[in-house]
Amino acid sequence: MKNNLKTNNNYILIAKIIFFTVIISIIPLPKILLDISPIWVLLSMIYCFINTKIRFRLFFALFVGILFDILQADILGQTSLALILSTIFIINIKKQFEFSNTSTQQVYVFVATTIYLFCFLLVYILTNGFGFSYYLLITPISSALFWPVIRWLFSKLKH
């Protein structure tokens, strides 16, 4: 009974996190702020994968990626591919990530965001050419800098 209750609490937490991420992602911002803002969906997925017990992580990343592709009217599967590859990295370093201090976690988030951005830009360049804003290259830094704030905020959603 207790394990079932904990599983239900995990699903409620994940639903809260995804709802918060959707709200943050659809807030209209000026183009430059959109280009340099953290990748909210990736930060929320990292928190979910580290702090909850999700059984089908790659399928969950696929589902959330398709959801965000639809919300942002992007190429279907672009966010999913980037999330899946970043998720594989996070899954491989999960134990090190859990027991690391904040600055080391920020390095891991930077690497995961760089993987995400590389996949995202690769698909974008193959479909649209090189016409992207170079401010996008700042997003791994902003994601790493926002990681402690996101971790604190989502830990407050647990209660």
N, C-alpha and C positions, 0 to 999 in steps of 0.2 A: 504494500500500500504506500509506504513512504517513498519508494523508488518511483512509482507511478506519479506521485505528486510532484517529485523533483523534475521528472520528465515534462510534465505539464507546465511547470514554472519555466523550464527552458524554452518551450514553445511560445509562451506568453512573452518572455524577454526578447526572443528573436522577432516576434511580431512587432513589439514596441520599437526595436532597433530599426527594423525595415521601414516602419511608418515614419520614424524620425528622419531616416536617411532620404526617403522620398520627399518629405516636406523640405528638407534642406536643399535637395537637388533641384527642385522646381522653383525655388525663389529666384525671381529675375534680378540679375546683376549686370553691371556694365561689362562689355566684352573683355576688357583687360582683367577684371576681377574673376570672371569665369575661367579665363585661361590660366591664371596663377593659383586658383583655389585648389585645395586638396581634393583628392579623389575620394569623395565621401563614401561611395559604395564599397570601395576596397577597404577603407578603414573600418567600416562597420562589419564587413565580412571577416576581417582579421580578428576583431574583438569577439565575434560570434564563434569562430573556430577555436580560439584559444580558451574562452571561458565557458563554453557550453559543450555538451556532448551531442553533436549532430552526427547521425549515422551515415548519411549519403552526402558527404561534403561536396563532391564534384557535381553531382546532380543538383544540389542546392545552389551552387555557384552558377550553373547553367540556367536554372530557373530565374534567379535574381538578375543575372545578366540580360536575359531576354526581356524581363520586366522593365529594366532600365533602358534597354534599346527601344522598346515601344514608347516609354515615357518621353525619351529625348529625341525620338524620330531619327535614330541612327540606323546604320546598316545592321540588319538582324543577325545577331551572333557575334558582332564585333566586341561588345562588352563581355559577352559570355566567354569567348576565347581568352581574352585578357584576364578575366577573373579566374578561370580554371587554371591557367599557367601560374598565376600568382598564388593561388590556393595550394597548388602542388609544392611550391617553394615553402609556404608557411607550414604545411603539414610536415614537411621534412625537417623543419627546425623547431617544431612545436615545443619540445622539452627544453631546448636552449632558450627559446623565447619566454617561456613561463618563468624560468628561474633567473632571468637577466635583469639588470637594473634598467632604468628608464632610458639612459643614453644608448645602451646596446640595443634595446628594443627599437629605438628610433633608427638605428642603422639597419635593422632588419626590415622595418617599414619602408625605409628609403629604397632598399634593394627590391622589395616586393612591388613598390610603386614604379620603379624603373622597369621591371619586367612587364608590368601592366601597360605602361606608357609605350614601351617598345612594340608590343603586340598591337596596341590600339593604333599607333602611328603607321605601322607596317600595313595594316589593312587599309587605313586612310590613304596612304601614299599609293598603294596599288590600285585603288578605285578612283581617286581624285587628283593625283599628282602631288607635287611638293608645295602646294599652296596652303600651308598651315602656319599658324602664329608661333613664332619661336619662344613666346612667353610660356607655351606649354611645357617647355623643358624645365621650368621652375617647379612644376607640380610635385616631383619627388621630394624636393626640399620642404615645400609647404606642408605636404602630407606628414613628413617626419616631424616637423615642428608642431603640428596640431595633434599628433598622436597622444601626448599626455593629457590634453584637454578632452579628447574623445574618450579615452580610457576612463577618466574621472567621471565624465558625464554619463556614459553608459553604465558605470558601476552604480550611479545613483538611480538609474532606471530599474535596477535589480530589485529594489525594495518597494 
